[in-house]
Amino acid sequence: MQKFREGRFILIGLKEDPTFGHAIAFGTGGIYTELLKDVSFRVCPIEDEDAESMIQETKAYELLKGARGSKPADLNKIKKLLIKFSKLPLKYPKLKELDVNPLLVTDSSEEIIDARIIFS
């Protein structure tokens, strides 16, 4: 059990694909992941432009920009997280899957609420 926190839920995931190698996913997280199927994918590693377009391709982008009077999330921090996550398979080649869902995002912080990692 943990303290309830306000914010927007996103997901960041990595998965090894037999054809493309590792791919990174970004999208709406928490209870909305399966419901909305709002996810963008890229082959790892990614750069700044890739991270930005991944964020903008999702419906989560509107929430992260600040919807209905909420403060916007720090999109630069989210982009940096995506880039760092995308480079993890270079450092840990036995990484098969990584699932961070949800990642709680507020106007001033990011916090991993739940994560799952699988190595071969």
C-alpha positions, 0 to 999 in steps of 0.5 A: 500500500502506498500514498495516493499521488496526483499526476498523469500516468505514462508508460515507458517500455523496452522489448527485444524484437527478433527482427529489429533488436530492442524497441522502446514504447511510450504512451498513456499508462496506468489503468488506461494502457489496455483501454486506450492502446495509446502507444508509440514505438521506435527502434533503439537507441533513439535521439532527441527528435525521436523522443519528441515525436514519440511523445507528440504521437500519443493522446497523452501529449495533450495531457502532458502539455497541461489540460484543463488548467493543470500545469504542464509536465516537463517534456524535456525531462520525459524526452531525456528519460526516453533517450536514457531508457533506449540506451539501456540495451547497449549497456545491458545486452541481456535485457529482454524486457523492461516495463515501467507502468505507471510512471507518475508525471507532475509539473515538477517530478517523475516517479516510477510507481511500478516496474518489471525487468526481464533478463535472459 
